[in-house]
């Protein structure tokens, strides 16, 4: 539960930063975003471990899913017309 909540919280920090850039005129801070992505990676890695997976397993599973979903590569049209 800690890792899923941590992942959500860190993702929210990314979203909040982007909101400030887009709607409040703040400058994008790439270094701050990199640190937040690092936090997200920590929680993803720990959560994967709890589930019995390595990050390489998760990456491979995701690639297989996307190759099945978009065998000819991603496109907006393929995304709109994809079948689950």
C-alpha positions as CSV (number, residue, x, y, z in Angstrom):
1,X,0.0,0.0,0.0
2,X,2.9,2.4,0.8
3,X,4.4,2.0,-2.6
4,X,1.1,2.5,-4.5
5,X,0.3,5.6,-2.5
6,X,3.9,6.9,-2.9
7,X,3.6,6.4,-6.6
8,X,0.3,8.3,-6.7
9,X,1.7,11.1,-4.6
10,X,4.8,11.6,-6.7
11,X,2.8,11.5,-9.9
12,X,0.6,14.2,-8.4
13,X,3.7,16.3,-7.8
14,X,4.6,16.0,-11.5
15,X,1.0,17.0,-12.5
16,X,1.0,19.9,-10.1
17,X,4.3,21.2,-11.6
18,X,2.9,20.9,-15.1
19,X,-0.3,22.7,-14.0
20,X,1.8,25.6,-12.7
21,X,3.7,25.8,-16.0
22,X,0.6,25.6,-18.3
23,X,-1.9,27.6,-16.3
24,X,0.1,29.9,-13.9
25,X,3.0,31.0,-16.0
26,X,5.8,29.2,-14.0
27,X,8.9,28.1,-15.8
28,X,9.4,24.4,-16.4
29,X,12.1,23.1,-14.0
30,X,13.7,20.1,-15.7
31,X,15.9,19.3,-12.7
32,X,12.9,19.2,-10.4
33,X,11.1,17.0,-12.8
34,X,14.1,14.7,-13.0
35,X,14.1,14.3,-9.2
36,X,10.3,13.6,-9.1
37,X,10.8,11.0,-11.9
38,X,13.5,9.4,-9.7
39,X,11.0,9.2,-6.8
40,X,8.5,7.6,-9.2
41,X,11.0,5.1,-10.4
42,X,11.8,4.2,-6.8
43,X,8.2,3.5,-6.0
44,X,7.7,1.6,-9.3
45,X,10.7,-0.6,-8.6
46,X,9.7,-1.3,-5.0
47,X,6.1,-2.0,-6.0
48,X,7.3,-4.4,-8.8
49,X,9.5,-6.2,-6.3
50,X,6.5,-6.7,-3.9
51,X,4.6,-8.2,-6.8
52,X,7.5,-10.5,-7.6
53,X,8.7,-8.8,-10.8
54,X,11.9,-7.0,-11.8
55,X,11.6,-3.7,-13.8
56,X,12.9,-5.6,-16.8
57,X,10.0,-8.0,-16.5
58,X,7.5,-5.1,-16.3
59,X,9.1,-3.3,-19.3
60,X,9.0,-6.5,-21.4
61,X,5.4,-7.2,-20.5
62,X,4.5,-3.6,-21.5
63,X,6.3,-3.8,-24.8
64,X,4.5,-7.0,-25.7
65,X,1.1,-5.4,-24.8
66,X,1.9,-2.4,-26.9
67,X,3.1,-4.4,-29.9
68,X,-0.1,-6.4,-29.8
69,X,-2.2,-3.3,-29.5
70,X,-0.3,-1.3,-32.2
71,X,1.3,-3.9,-34.5
72,X,2.0,-1.3,-37.1
73,X,3.2,1.3,-34.6
74,X,1.3,3.9,-32.7
75,X,-0.9,6.4,-34.5
76,X,-3.8,8.6,-33.4
77,X,-6.1,6.6,-35.6
78,X,-5.0,3.3,-34.2
79,X,-5.5,4.6,-30.7
80,X,-9.0,5.8,-31.4
81,X,-10.0,2.5,-33.1
82,X,-8.1,0.0,-30.9
83,X,-9.9,-3.0,-29.5
84,X,-9.2,-4.0,-25.9
